[in-house]
């Protein structure tokens, strides 16, 4: 679960992926902190865009992990309900769905 939160933030992956020396500062254009390169490390605008791509990829990966986790949970719960608890493929359940089950007595209504 923590991995998903870190991926959705994006800054952690972007920080790990940077390979230049710099100072960790807040950037108004990115609206988040990033590793601003020191003098002579290359074009700052290109490195800012590269950081933005890292953040975007990290967030997409986080959303994919959420989707996979949710899908696996739904599938596993379906398998558990169907196969382990025995709620599917029973003749009694099929008869009730088809309307061929036993009629229930109506003695539950008391006339006073």
MARNUVO-312064 format. One record per atom (N, C-alpha, C): residue number from 0; residue in three letters; atom name; x, y, z. Coordinates in steps of 0.02 Angstrom, whole numbers, plus 50000, padded with zeros to 5 digits. Layout:
REM MARNUVO-312064
@nr:NUM&rest:Ala&atom:CA&c1:X&c2:Y&c3:Z
...
REM end
This chain:
REM MARNUVO-312064
@nr:0&rest:Unk&atom:N&c1:50041&c2:49941&c3:50000
@nr:0&rest:Unk&atom:CA&c1:50000&c2:50000&c3:50000
@nr:0&rest:Unk&atom:C&c1:50044&c2:50063&c3:50000
@nr:1&rest:Unk&atom:N&c1:50098&c2:50061&c3:50039
@nr:1&rest:Unk&atom:CA&c1:50143&c2:50119&c3:50041
@nr:1&rest:Unk&atom:C&c1:50175&c2:50131&c3:49973
@nr:2&rest:Unk&atom:N&c1:50190&c2:50078&c3:49938
@nr:2&rest:Unk&atom:CA&c1:50220&c2:50086&c3:49871
@nr:2&rest:Unk&atom:C&c1:50174&c2:50124&c3:49825
@nr:3&rest:Unk&atom:N&c1:50110&c2:50111&c3:49829
@nr:3&rest:Unk&atom:CA&c1:50061&c2:50146&c3:49787
@nr:3&rest:Unk&atom:C&c1:50060&c2:50220&c3:49805
@nr:4&rest:Unk&atom:N&c1:50061&c2:50235&c3:49869
@nr:4&rest:Unk&atom:CA&c1:50059&c2:50305&c3:49890
@nr:4&rest:Unk&atom:C&c1:50122&c2:50342&c3:49867
@nr:5&rest:Unk&atom:N&c1:50180&c2:50309&c3:49872
@nr:5&rest:Unk&atom:CA&c1:50242&c2:50340&c3:49849
@nr:5&rest:Unk&atom:C&c1:50241&c2:50351&c3:49774
@nr:6&rest:Unk&atom:N&c1:50214&c2:50303&c3:49736
@nr:6&rest:Unk&atom:CA&c1:50210&c2:50311&c3:49664
@nr:6&rest:Unk&atom:C&c1:50162&c2:50367&c3:49645
@nr:7&rest:Unk&atom:N&c1:50106&c2:50373&c3:49679
@nr:7&rest:Unk&atom:CA&c1:50058&c2:50425&c3:49663
@nr:7&rest:Unk&atom:C&c1:50086&c2:50495&c3:49678
@nr:8&rest:Unk&atom:N&c1:50129&c2:50500&c3:49728
@nr:8&rest:Unk&atom:CA&c1:50160&c2:50564&c3:49743
@nr:8&rest:Unk&atom:C&c1:50205&c2:50585&c3:49685
@nr:9&rest:Unk&atom:N&c1:50247&c2:50540&c3:49660
@nr:9&rest:Unk&atom:CA&c1:50288&c2:50553&c3:49602
@nr:9&rest:Unk&atom:C&c1:50356&c2:50583&c3:49617
@nr:10&rest:Unk&atom:N&c1:50362&c2:50622&c3:49670
@nr:10&rest:Unk&atom:CA&c1:50425&c2:50654&c3:49686
@nr:10&rest:Unk&atom:C&c1:50480&c2:50604&c3:49703
@nr:11&rest:Unk&atom:N&c1:50461&c2:50550&c3:49736
@nr:11&rest:Unk&atom:CA&c1:50511&c2:50501&c3:49758
@nr:11&rest:Unk&atom:C&c1:50544&c2:50467&c3:49699
@nr:12&rest:Unk&atom:N&c1:50504&c2:50446&c3:49650
@nr:12&rest:Unk&atom:CA&c1:50532&c2:50414&c3:49591
@nr:12&rest:Unk&atom:C&c1:50573&c2:50464&c3:49551
@nr:13&rest:Unk&atom:N&c1:50548&c2:50525&c3:49545
@nr:13&rest:Unk&atom:CA&c1:50585&c2:50577&c3:49507
@nr:13&rest:Unk&atom:C&c1:50652&c2:50591&c3:49540
@nr:14&rest:Unk&atom:N&c1:50654&c2:50591&c3:49607
@nr:14&rest:Unk&atom:CA&c1:50716&c2:50603&c3:49642
@nr:14&rest:Unk&atom:C&c1:50765&c2:50546&c3:49631
@nr:15&rest:Unk&atom:N&c1:50740&c2:50485&c3:49632
@nr:15&rest:Unk&atom:CA&c1:50783&c2:50426&c3:49622
@nr:15&rest:Unk&atom:C&c1:50810&c2:50424&c3:49551
@nr:16&rest:Unk&atom:N&c1:50770&c2:50445&c3:49503
@nr:16&rest:Unk&atom:CA&c1:50789&c2:50440&c3:49432
@nr:16&rest:Unk&atom:C&c1:50838&c2:50494&c3:49409
@nr:17&rest:Unk&atom:N&c1:50843&c2:50548&c3:49447
@nr:17&rest:Unk&atom:CA&c1:50889&c2:50601&c3:49426
@nr:17&rest:Unk&atom:C&c1:50961&c2:50578&c3:49435
@nr:18&rest:Unk&atom:N&c1:51003&c2:50594&c3:49386
@nr:18&rest:Unk&atom:CA&c1:51073&c2:50574&c3:49388
@nr:18&rest:Unk&atom:C&c1:51120&c2:50634&c3:49388
@nr:19&rest:Unk&atom:N&c1:51093&c2:50694&c3:49400
@nr:19&rest:Unk&atom:CA&c1:51134&c2:50753&c3:49401
@nr:19&rest:Unk&atom:C&c1:51139&c2:50780&c3:49472
@nr:20&rest:Unk&atom:N&c1:51191&c2:50818&c3:49483
@nr:20&rest:Unk&atom:CA&c1:51201&c2:50850&c3:49549
@nr:20&rest:Unk&atom:C&c1:51160&c2:50913&c3:49550
@nr:21&rest:Unk&atom:N&c1:51129&c2:50925&c3:49607
@nr:21&rest:Unk&atom:CA&c1:51088&c2:50985&c3:49613
@nr:21&rest:Unk&atom:C&c1:51065&c2:50997&c3:49683
@nr:22&rest:Unk&atom:N&c1:51020&c2:51045&c3:49688
@nr:22&rest:Unk&atom:CA&c1:50992&c2:51065&c3:49752
@nr:22&rest:Unk&atom:C&c1:50917&c2:51051&c3:49750
@nr:23&rest:Unk&atom:N&c1:50891&c2:51021&c3:49804
@nr:23&rest:Unk&atom:CA&c1:50820&c2:51004&c3:49808
@nr:23&rest:Unk&atom:C&c1:50782&c2:51067&c3:49829
@nr:24&rest:Unk&atom:N&c1:50745&c2:51097&c3:49781
@nr:24&rest:Unk&atom:CA&c1:50709&c2:51160&c3:49794
@nr:24&rest:Unk&atom:C&c1:50637&c2:51154&c3:49766
@nr:25&rest:Unk&atom:N&c1:50594&c2:51200&c3:49789
@nr:25&rest:Unk&atom:CA&c1:50525&c2:51202&c3:49763
@nr:25&rest:Unk&atom:C&c1:50525&c2:51241&c3:49698
@nr:26&rest:Unk&atom:N&c1:50489&c2:51215&c3:49648
@nr:26&rest:Unk&atom:CA&c1:50484&c2:51248&c3:49583
@nr:26&rest:Unk&atom:C&c1:50412&c2:51267&c3:49571
@nr:27&rest:Unk&atom:N&c1:50399&c2:51331&c3:49555
@nr:27&rest:Unk&atom:CA&c1:50330&c2:51354&c3:49544
@nr:27&rest:Unk&atom:C&c1:50301&c2:51325&c3:49480
@nr:28&rest:Unk&atom:N&c1:50341&c2:51315&c3:49429
@nr:28&rest:Unk&atom:CA&c1:50316&c2:51288&c3:49366
@nr:28&rest:Unk&atom:C&c1:50294&c2:51216&c3:49374
@nr:29&rest:Unk&atom:N&c1:50334&c2:51176&c3:49409
@nr:29&rest:Unk&atom:CA&c1:50315&c2:51106&c3:49422
@nr:29&rest:Unk&atom:C&c1:50263&c2:51101&c3:49478
@nr:30&rest:Unk&atom:N&c1:50260&c2:51152&c3:49519
@nr:30&rest:Unk&atom:CA&c1:50216&c2:51153&c3:49578
@nr:30&rest:Unk&atom:C&c1:50235&c2:51098&c3:49627
@nr:31&rest:Unk&atom:N&c1:50300&c2:51084&c3:49632
@nr:31&rest:Unk&atom:CA&c1:50326&c2:51035&c3:49679
@nr:31&rest:Unk&atom:C&c1:50401&c2:51042&c3:49683
@nr:32&rest:Unk&atom:N&c1:50430&c2:51007&c3:49731
@nr:32&rest:Unk&atom:CA&c1:50503&c2:51010&c3:49739
@nr:32&rest:Unk&atom:C&c1:50537&c2:50965&c3:49687
@nr:33&rest:Unk&atom:N&c1:50597&c2:50985&c3:49668
@nr:33&rest:Unk&atom:CA&c1:50635&c2:50946&c3:49621
@nr:33&rest:Unk&atom:C&c1:50709&c2:50960&c3:49631
@nr:34&rest:Unk&atom:N&c1:50751&c2:50919&c3:49600
@nr:34&rest:Unk&atom:CA&c1:50823&c2:50926&c3:49606
@nr:34&rest:Unk&atom:C&c1:50847&c2:50975&c3:49552
@nr:35&rest:Unk&atom:N&c1:50852&c2:51038&c3:49570
@nr:35&rest:Unk&atom:CA&c1:50875&c2:51090&c3:49523
@nr:35&rest:Unk&atom:C&c1:50950&c2:51081&c3:49512
@nr:36&rest:Unk&atom:N&c1:50971&c2:51075&c3:49448
@nr:36&rest:Unk&atom:CA&c1:51042&c2:51062&c3:49435
@nr:36&rest:Unk&atom:C&c1:51085&c2:51122&c3:49453
@nr:37&rest:Unk&atom:N&c1:51146&c2:51107&c3:49473
@nr:37&rest:Unk&atom:CA&c1:51195&c2:51160&c3:49488
@nr:37&rest:Unk&atom:C&c1:51221&c2:51188&c3:49422
@nr:38&rest:Unk&atom:N&c1:51257&c2:51241&c3:49425
@nr:38&rest:Unk&atom:CA&c1:51284&c2:51273&c3:49366
@nr:38&rest:Unk&atom:C&c1:51324&c2:51225&c3:49323
@nr:39&rest:Unk&atom:N&c1:51315&c2:51229&c3:49258
@nr:39&rest:Unk&atom:CA&c1:51354&c2:51189&c3:49211
@nr:39&rest:Unk&atom:C&c1:51331&c2:51117&c3:49204
@nr:40&rest:Unk&atom:N&c1:51272&c2:51101&c3:49229
@nr:40&rest:Unk&atom:CA&c1:51248&c2:51032&c3:49225
@nr:40&rest:Unk&atom:C&c1:51202&c2:51020&c3:49165
@nr:41&rest:Unk&atom:N&c1:51193&c2:51067&c3:49123
@nr:41&rest:Unk&atom:CA&c1:51151&c2:51058&c3:49065
@nr:41&rest:Unk&atom:C&c1:51093&c2:51107&c3:49065
@nr:42&rest:Unk&atom:N&c1:51049&c2:51099&c3:49017
@nr:42&rest:Unk&atom:CA&c1:50993&c2:51143&c3:49010
@nr:42&rest:Unk&atom:C&c1:50942&c2:51130&c3:49065
@nr:43&rest:Unk&atom:N&c1:50929&c2:51180&c3:49106
@nr:43&rest:Unk&atom:CA&c1:50883&c2:51172&c3:49162
@nr:43&rest:Unk&atom:C&c1:50812&c2:51157&c3:49139
@nr:44&rest:Unk&atom:N&c1:50792&c2:51187&c3:49084
@nr:44&rest:Unk&atom:CA&c1:50723&c2:51176&c3:49058
@nr:44&rest:Unk&atom:C&c1:50714&c2:51103&c3:49037
@nr:45&rest:Unk&atom:N&c1:50764&c2:51075&c3:49003
@nr:45&rest:Unk&atom:CA&c1:50760&c2:51004&c3:48982
@nr:45&rest:Unk&atom:C&c1:50757&c2:50958&c3:49042
@nr:46&rest:Unk&atom:N&c1:50797&c2:50973&c3:49092
@nr:46&rest:Unk&atom:CA&c1:50798&c2:50931&c3:49152
@nr:46&rest:Unk&atom:C&c1:50733&c2:50938&c3:49191
@nr:47&rest:Unk&atom:N&c1:50702&c2:50997&c3:49190
@nr:47&rest:Unk&atom:CA&c1:50637&c2:51006&c3:49222
@nr:47&rest:Unk&atom:C&c1:50584&c2:50964&c3:49187
@nr:48&rest:Unk&atom:N&c1:50586&c2:50964&c3:49120
@nr:48&rest:Unk&atom:CA&c1:50539&c2:50923&c3:49082
@nr:48&rest:Unk&atom:C&c1:50550&c2:50848&c3:49093
@nr:49&rest:Unk&atom:N&c1:50613&c2:50828&c3:49099
@nr:49&rest:Unk&atom:CA&c1:50629&c2:50759&c3:49114
@nr:49&rest:Unk&atom:C&c1:50602&c2:50740&c3:49183
@nr:50&rest:Unk&atom:N&c1:50608&c2:50785&c3:49231
@nr:50&rest:Unk&atom:CA&c1:50580&c2:50772&c3:49298
@nr:50&rest:Unk&atom:C&c1:50505&c2:50767&c3:49294
@nr:51&rest:Unk&atom:N&c1:50474&c2:50809&c3:49254
@nr:51&rest:Unk&atom:CA&c1:50401&c2:50806&c3:49246
@nr:51&rest:Unk&atom:C&c1:50380&c2:50738&c3:49217
@nr:52&rest:Unk&atom:N&c1:50418&c2:50712&c3:49169
@nr:52&rest:Unk&atom:CA&c1:50403&c2:50647&c3:49139
@nr:52&rest:Unk&atom:C&c1:50409&c2:50591&c3:49191
@nr:53&rest:Unk&atom:N&c1:50461&c2:50596&c3:49233
@nr:53&rest:Unk&atom:CA&c1:50470&c2:50546&c3:49286
@nr:53&rest:Unk&atom:C&c1:50411&c2:50547&c3:49335
@nr:54&rest:Unk&atom:N&c1:50388&c2:50606&c3:49352
@nr:54&rest:Unk&atom:CA&c1:50331&c2:50613&c3:49397
@nr:54&rest:Unk&atom:C&c1:50268&c2:50583&c3:49365
@nr:55&rest:Unk&atom:N&c1:50258&c2:50599&c3:49301
@nr:55&rest:Unk&atom:CA&c1:50199&c2:50573&c3:49266
@nr:55&rest:Unk&atom:C&c1:50201&c2:50497&c3:49261
@nr:56&rest:Unk&atom:N&c1:50258&c2:50469&c3:49244
@nr:56&rest:Unk&atom:CA&c1:50264&c2:50396&c3:49239
@nr:56&rest:Unk&atom:C&c1:50252&c2:50363&c3:49307
@nr:57&rest:Unk&atom:N&c1:50277&c2:50394&c3:49359
@nr:57&rest:Unk&atom:CA&c1:50267&c2:50368&c3:49426
@nr:57&rest:Unk&atom:C&c1:50193&c2:50367&c3:49445
@nr:58&rest:Unk&atom:N&c1:50158&c2:50421&c3:49430
@nr:58&rest:Unk&atom:CA&c1:50087&c2:50425&c3:49446
@nr:58&rest:Unk&atom:C&c1:50046&c2:50376&c3:49405
@nr:59&rest:Unk&atom:N&c1:50062&c2:50368&c3:49342
@nr:59&rest:Unk&atom:CA&c1:50027&c2:50318&c3:49300
@nr:59&rest:Unk&atom:C&c1:50039&c2:50248&c3:49328
@nr:60&rest:Unk&atom:N&c1:50100&c2:50234&c3:49349
@nr:60&rest:Unk&atom:CA&c1:50115&c2:50169&c3:49378
@nr:60&rest:Unk&atom:C&c1:50075&c2:50158&c3:49442
@nr:61&rest:Unk&atom:N&c1:50067&c2:50210&c3:49482
@nr:61&rest:Unk&atom:CA&c1:50027&c2:50205&c3:49543
@nr:61&rest:Unk&atom:C&c1:49954&c2:50189&c3:49528
@nr:62&rest:Unk&atom:N&c1:49926&c2:50222&c3:49478
@nr:62&rest:Unk&atom:CA&c1:49856&c2:50209&c3:49459
@nr:62&rest:Unk&atom:C&c1:49848&c2:50138&c3:49430
@nr:63&rest:Unk&atom:N&c1:49897&c2:50116&c3:49392
@nr:63&rest:Unk&atom:CA&c1:49895&c2:50047&c3:49366
@nr:63&rest:Unk&atom:C&c1:49897&c2:49997&c3:49423
@nr:64&rest:Unk&atom:N&c1:49939&c2:50010&c3:49473
@nr:64&rest:Unk&atom:CA&c1:49942&c2:49965&c3:49530
@nr:64&rest:Unk&atom:C&c1:49876&c2:49964&c3:49569
@nr:65&rest:Unk&atom:N&c1:49844&c2:50021&c3:49576
@nr:65&rest:Unk&atom:CA&c1:49778&c2:50023&c3:49609
@nr:65&rest:Unk&atom:C&c1:49728&c2:49982&c3:49570
@nr:66&rest:Unk&atom:N&c1:49727&c2:49989&c3:49504
@nr:66&rest:Unk&atom:CA&c1:49681&c2:49952&c3:49462
@nr:66&rest:Unk&atom:C&c1:49693&c2:49877&c3:49467
@nr:67&rest:Unk&atom:N&c1:49756&c2:49856&c3:49464
@nr:67&rest:Unk&atom:CA&c1:49773&c2:49785&c3:49468
@nr:67&rest:Unk&atom:C&c1:49754&c2:49758&c3:49537
@nr:68&rest:Unk&atom:N&c1:49769&c2:49795&c3:49590
@nr:68&rest:Unk&atom:CA&c1:49751&c2:49774&c3:49657
@nr:68&rest:Unk&atom:C&c1:49676&c2:49766&c3:49665
@nr:69&rest:Unk&atom:N&c1:49638&c2:49815&c3:49639
@nr:69&rest:Unk&atom:CA&c1:49565&c2:49811&c3:49644
@nr:69&rest:Unk&atom:C&c1:49537&c2:49753&c3:49603
@nr:70&rest:Unk&atom:N&c1:49563&c2:49743&c3:49543
@nr:70&rest:Unk&atom:CA&c1:49540&c2:49688&c3:49501
@nr:70&rest:Unk&atom:C&c1:49555&c2:49620&c3:49533
@nr:71&rest:Unk&atom:N&c1:49615&c2:49612&c3:49560
@nr:71&rest:Unk&atom:CA&c1:49633&c2:49549&c3:49593
@nr:71&rest:Unk&atom:C&c1:49589&c2:49538&c3:49655
@nr:72&rest:Unk&atom:N&c1:49574&c2:49590&c3:49692
@nr:72&rest:Unk&atom:CA&c1:49531&c2:49584&c3:49750
@nr:72&rest:Unk&atom:C&c1:49462&c2:49560&c3:49730
@nr:73&rest:Unk&atom:N&c1:49434&c2:49590&c3:49678
@nr:73&rest:Unk&atom:CA&c1:49367&c2:49571&c3:49655
@nr:73&rest:Unk&atom:C&c1:49367&c2:49499&c3:49630
@nr:74&rest:Unk&atom:N&c1:49418&c2:49480&c3:49592
@nr:74&rest:Unk&atom:CA&c1:49422&c2:49412&c3:49566
@nr:74&rest:Unk&atom:C&c1:49429&c2:49361&c3:49623
@nr:75&rest:Unk&atom:N&c1:49473&c2:49376&c3:49670
@nr:75&rest:Unk&atom:CA&c1:49484&c2:49329&c3:49726
@nr:75&rest:Unk&atom:C&c1:49422&c2:49324&c3:49770
@nr:76&rest:Unk&atom:N&c1:49387&c2:49379&c3:49782
@nr:76&rest:Unk&atom:CA&c1:49325&c2:49375&c3:49820
@nr:76&rest:Unk&atom:C&c1:49272&c2:49336&c3:49783
@nr:77&rest:Unk&atom:N&c1:49269&c2:49344&c3:49717
@nr:77&rest:Unk&atom:CA&c1:49222&c2:49304&c3:49677
@nr:77&rest:Unk&atom:C&c1:49237&c2:49230&c3:49680
@nr:78&rest:Unk&atom:N&c1:49301&c2:49213&c3:49675
@nr:78&rest:Unk&atom:CA&c1:49321&c2:49142&c3:49681
@nr:78&rest:Unk&atom:C&c1:49305&c2:49116&c3:49750
@nr:79&rest:Unk&atom:N&c1:49318&c2:49154&c3:49801
@nr:79&rest:Unk&atom:CA&c1:49304&c2:49132&c3:49869
@nr:79&rest:Unk&atom:C&c1:49229&c2:49121&c3:49879
@nr:80&rest:Unk&atom:N&c1:49188&c2:49170&c3:49858
@nr:80&rest:Unk&atom:CA&c1:49116&c2:49162&c3:49866
@nr:80&rest:Unk&atom:C&c1:49088&c2:49105&c3:49825
@nr:81&rest:Unk&atom:N&c1:49113&c2:49096&c3:49765
@nr:81&rest:Unk&atom:CA&c1:49085&c2:49046&c3:49720
@nr:81&rest:Unk&atom:C&c1:49109&c2:48976&c3:49737
@nr:82&rest:Unk&atom:N&c1:49173&c2:48967&c3:49743
@nr:82&rest:Unk&atom:CA&c1:49200&c2:48900&c3:49749
@nr:82&rest:Unk&atom:C&c1:49209&c2:48876&c3:49820
@nr:83&rest:Unk&atom:N&c1:49236&c2:48918&c3:49862
@nr:83&rest:Unk&atom:CA&c1:49251&c2:48896&c3:49930
@nr:83&rest:Unk&atom:C&c1:49188&c2:48894&c3:49973
@nr:84&rest:Unk&atom:N&c1:49147&c2:48944&c3:49970
@nr:84&rest:Unk&atom:CA&c1:49086&c2:48946&c3:50010
@nr:84&rest:Unk&atom:C&c1:49030&c2:48907&c3:49977
@nr:85&rest:Unk&atom:N&c1:49038&c2:48885&c3:49916
@nr:85&rest:Unk&atom:CA&c1:48988&c2:48843&c3:49882
@nr:85&rest:Unk&atom:C&c1:48926&c2:48879&c3:49861
@nr:86&rest:Unk&atom:N&c1:48932&c2:48940&c3:49839
@nr:86&rest:Unk&atom:CA&c1:48872&c2:48978&c3:49819
@nr:86&rest:Unk&atom:C&c1:48857&c2:48972&c3:49745
@nr:87&rest:Unk&atom:N&c1:48896&c2:48936&c3:49707
@nr:87&rest:Unk&atom:CA&c1:48881&c2:48930&c3:49636
@nr:87&rest:Unk&atom:C&c1:48878&c2:48856&c3:49617
@nr:88&rest:Unk&atom:N&c1:48848&c2:48843&c3:49561
@nr:88&rest:Unk&atom:CA&c1:48842&c2:48776&c3:49532
@nr:88&rest:Unk&atom:C&c1:48808&c2:48726&c3:49578
@nr:89&rest:Unk&atom:N&c1:48757&c2:48747&c3:49615
@nr:89&rest:Unk&atom:CA&c1:48718&c2:48701&c3:49655
@nr:89&rest:Unk&atom:C&c1:48650&c2:48693&c3:49622
@nr:90&rest:Unk&atom:N&c1:48623&c2:48634&c3:49624
@nr:90&rest:Unk&atom:CA&c1:48559&c2:48622&c3:49591
@nr:90&rest:Unk&atom:C&c1:48503&c2:48659&c3:49628
@nr:91&rest:Unk&atom:N&c1:48507&c2:48665&c3:49694
@nr:91&rest:Unk&atom:CA&c1:48456&c2:48700&c3:49732
@nr:91&rest:Unk&atom:C&c1:48455&c2:48774&c3:49713
@nr:92&rest:Unk&atom:N&c1:48513&c2:48804&c3:49708
@nr:92&rest:Unk&atom:CA&c1:48518&c2:48874&c3:49689
@nr:92&rest:Unk&atom:C&c1:48492&c2:48885&c3:49618
@nr:93&rest:Unk&atom:N&c1:48508&c2:48838&c3:49573
@nr:93&rest:Unk&atom:CA&c1:48484&c2:48844&c3:49504
@nr:93&rest:Unk&atom:C&c1:48409&c2:48836&c3:49501
@nr:94&rest:Unk&atom:N&c1:48380&c2:48789&c3:49541
@nr:94&rest:Unk&atom:CA&c1:48307&c2:48781&c3:49542
@nr:94&rest:Unk&atom:C&c1:48272&c2:48844&c3:49566
@nr:95&rest:Unk&atom:N&c1:48300&c2:48876&c3:49616
@nr:95&rest:Unk&atom:CA&c1:48269&c2:48937&c3:49642
@nr:95&rest:Unk&atom:C&c1:48272&c2:48993&c3:49590
@nr:96&rest:Unk&atom:N&c1:48326&c2:48996&c3:49554
@nr:96&rest:Unk&atom:CA&c1:48331&c2:49048&c3:49502
@nr:96&rest:Unk&atom:C&c1:48282&c2:49034&c3:49445
@nr:97&rest:Unk&atom:N&c1:48269&c2:48970&c3:49432
@nr:97&rest:Unk&atom:CA&c1:48223&c2:48952&c3:49379
@nr:97&rest:Unk&atom:C&c1:48150&c2:48953&c3:49401
@nr:98&rest:Unk&atom:N&c1:48139&c2:48962&c3:49466
@nr:98&rest:Unk&atom:CA&c1:48070&c2:48964&c3:49491
@nr:98&rest:Unk&atom:C&c1:48043&c2:48894&c3:49505
@nr:99&rest:Unk&atom:N&c1:48085&c2:48843&c3:49510
@nr:99&rest:Unk&atom:CA&c1:48062&c2:48775&c3:49521
@nr:99&rest:Unk&atom:C&c1:48076&c2:48751&c3:49592
@nr:100&rest:Unk&atom:N&c1:48095&c2:48795&c3:49636
@nr:100&rest:Unk&atom:CA&c1:48110&c2:48776&c3:49705
@nr:100&rest:Unk&atom:C&c1:48047&c2:48762&c3:49744
@nr:101&rest:Unk&atom:N&c1:48055&c2:48738&c3:49805
@nr:101&rest:Unk&atom:CA&c1:47997&c2:48723&c3:49847
@nr:101&rest:Unk&atom:C&c1:47961&c2:48787&c3:49865
@nr:102&rest:Unk&atom:N&c1:47895&c2:48783&c3:49870
@nr:102&rest:Unk&atom:CA&c1:47856&c2:48840&c3:49890
@nr:102&rest:Unk&atom:C&c1:47863&c2:48848&c3:49965
@nr:103&rest:Unk&atom:N&c1:47869&c2:48908&c3:49988
@nr:103&rest:Unk&atom:CA&c1:47876&c2:48922&c3:50059
@nr:103&rest:Unk&atom:C&c1:47807&c2:48930&c3:50089
@nr:104&rest:Unk&atom:N&c1:47795&c2:48904&c3:50150
@nr:104&rest:Unk&atom:CA&c1:47729&c2:48911&c3:50182
@nr:104&rest:Unk&atom:C&c1:47716&c2:48984&c3:50200
@nr:105&rest:Unk&atom:N&c1:47653&c2:49003&c3:50198
@nr:105&rest:Unk&atom:CA&c1:47634&c2:49071&c3:50212
@nr:105&rest:Unk&atom:C&c1:47607&c2:49078&c3:50283
@nr:106&rest:Unk&atom:N&c1:47629&c2:49037&c3:50329
@nr:106&rest:Unk&atom:CA&c1:47605&c2:49040&c3:50398
@nr:106&rest:Unk&atom:C&c1:47638&c2:49094&c3:50438
@nr:107&rest:Unk&atom:N&c1:47679&c2:49134&c3:50409
@nr:107&rest:Unk&atom:CA&c1:47713&c2:49187&c3:50446
@nr:107&rest:Unk&atom:C&c1:47669&c2:49247&c3:50458
@nr:108&rest:Unk&atom:N&c1:47612&c2:49251&c3:50425
@nr:108&rest:Unk&atom:CA&c1:47566&c2:49308&c3:50433
@nr:108&rest:Unk&atom:C&c1:47514&c2:49288&c3:50485
@nr:109&rest:Unk&atom:N&c1:47509&c2:49323&c3:50539
@nr:109&rest:Unk&atom:CA&c1:47461&c2:49308&c3:50592
@nr:109&rest:Unk&atom:C&c1:47402&c2:49356&c3:50586
@nr:110&rest:Unk&atom:N&c1:47341&c2:49330&c3:50582
@nr:110&rest:Unk&atom:CA&c1:47280&c2:49371&c3:50582
@nr:110&rest:Unk&atom:C&c1:47254&c2:49377&c3:50652
@nr:111&rest:Unk&atom:N&c1:47244&c2:49436&c3:50677
@nr:111&rest:Unk&atom:CA&c1:47219&c2:49446&c3:50745
@nr:111&rest:Unk&atom:C&c1:47149&c2:49470&c3:50744
REM end
